[in-house]
């Protein structure tokens, strides 16, 4: 892993204990759980920015789910 960066986070004990419990519940380490959470948040933010850009580019015009399925030759 030559292209990695190590960082640290500070949590209040009760917050860390919640993270630790969630990591254990999901069967992963605390580090893995936090990394996944951050990456998911980044992906959500990127999706949101893309959606905003698409909406702006469409001048607010939308297409129904049924219309999209029709255009793709799918059954609703």
C-alpha beads as a LAMMPS data file, in Angstrom:
LAMMPS data file: protein, C-alpha beads

76 atoms
75 bonds

1 atom types
1 bond types

-500.0 500.0 xlo xhi
-500.0 500.0 ylo yhi
-500.0 500.0 zlo zhi

Masses

1 110.0

Atoms # bond

1 1 1 0.000 0.000 0.000
2 1 1 2.471 2.605 -1.135
3 1 1 -0.201 5.170 -1.946
4 1 1 -1.859 5.416 1.458
5 1 1 -2.073 8.030 4.164
6 1 1 -2.517 7.392 7.856
7 1 1 -4.641 9.806 9.849
8 1 1 -6.203 9.925 13.270
9 1 1 -9.545 10.999 14.638
10 1 1 -10.585 12.103 18.091
11 1 1 -13.871 10.912 19.527
12 1 1 -15.482 11.335 22.886
13 1 1 -15.447 7.965 24.623
14 1 1 -19.182 7.428 24.210
15 1 1 -18.961 8.213 20.483
16 1 1 -16.043 5.834 19.995
17 1 1 -17.863 3.103 21.877
18 1 1 -20.819 3.463 19.497
19 1 1 -18.490 3.229 16.490
20 1 1 -16.823 0.198 18.038
21 1 1 -20.198 -1.495 18.641
22 1 1 -21.317 -0.812 15.053
23 1 1 -18.046 -2.150 13.664
24 1 1 -18.415 -5.333 15.728
25 1 1 -22.050 -5.690 14.641
26 1 1 -20.927 -5.450 11.002
27 1 1 -18.066 -7.875 11.577
28 1 1 -15.290 -5.457 10.670
29 1 1 -12.558 -3.597 12.487
30 1 1 -13.094 -0.068 13.725
31 1 1 -10.646 1.186 11.107
32 1 1 -12.476 -0.597 8.290
33 1 1 -15.844 0.626 9.547
34 1 1 -14.680 4.251 9.669
35 1 1 -12.996 4.026 6.254
36 1 1 -16.167 2.579 4.705
37 1 1 -18.306 5.269 6.340
38 1 1 -16.108 8.077 5.010
39 1 1 -15.950 6.590 1.508
40 1 1 -19.741 6.112 1.426
41 1 1 -20.217 9.727 2.501
42 1 1 -17.851 10.917 -0.236
43 1 1 -19.749 8.873 -2.835
44 1 1 -23.072 10.274 -1.596
45 1 1 -21.724 13.823 -1.859
46 1 1 -20.465 13.152 -5.386
47 1 1 -23.842 11.674 -6.394
48 1 1 -25.605 14.723 -4.962
49 1 1 -23.338 17.134 -6.863
50 1 1 -23.889 15.145 -10.066
51 1 1 -27.654 15.230 -9.547
52 1 1 -27.564 18.991 -8.990
53 1 1 -25.520 19.491 -12.152
54 1 1 -27.875 17.273 -14.163
55 1 1 -30.930 19.089 -12.862
56 1 1 -29.355 22.437 -13.699
57 1 1 -28.413 21.236 -17.187
58 1 1 -31.979 20.053 -17.779
59 1 1 -33.379 23.455 -16.782
60 1 1 -35.550 21.689 -14.210
61 1 1 -37.191 19.436 -16.778
62 1 1 -37.768 15.915 -15.478
63 1 1 -38.777 12.594 -17.004
64 1 1 -40.981 10.041 -15.258
65 1 1 -39.748 6.606 -14.285
66 1 1 -42.281 5.088 -16.684
67 1 1 -40.914 7.179 -19.565
68 1 1 -37.327 6.149 -18.810
69 1 1 -38.337 2.492 -18.708
70 1 1 -40.189 2.923 -22.006
71 1 1 -37.120 4.522 -23.612
72 1 1 -34.981 1.619 -22.367
73 1 1 -37.463 -0.968 -23.638
74 1 1 -38.266 -2.181 -20.129
75 1 1 -41.623 -3.032 -18.598
76 1 1 -42.742 -0.826 -15.662

Bonds

1 1 1 2
2 1 2 3
3 1 3 4
4 1 4 5
5 1 5 6
6 1 6 7
7 1 7 8
8 1 8 9
9 1 9 10
10 1 10 11
11 1 11 12
12 1 12 13
13 1 13 14
14 1 14 15
15 1 15 16
16 1 16 17
17 1 17 18
18 1 18 19
19 1 19 20
20 1 20 21
21 1 21 22
22 1 22 23
23 1 23 24
24 1 24 25
25 1 25 26
26 1 26 27
27 1 27 28
28 1 28 29
29 1 29 30
30 1 30 31
31 1 31 32
32 1 32 33
33 1 33 34
34 1 34 35
35 1 35 36
36 1 36 37
37 1 37 38
38 1 38 39
39 1 39 40
40 1 40 41
41 1 41 42
42 1 42 43
43 1 43 44
44 1 44 45
45 1 45 46
46 1 46 47
47 1 47 48
48 1 48 49
49 1 49 50
50 1 50 51
51 1 51 52
52 1 52 53
53 1 53 54
54 1 54 55
55 1 55 56
56 1 56 57
57 1 57 58
58 1 58 59
59 1 59 60
60 1 60 61
61 1 61 62
62 1 62 63
63 1 63 64
64 1 64 65
65 1 65 66
66 1 66 67
67 1 67 68
68 1 68 69
69 1 69 70
70 1 70 71
71 1 71 72
72 1 72 73
73 1 73 74
74 1 74 75
75 1 75 76
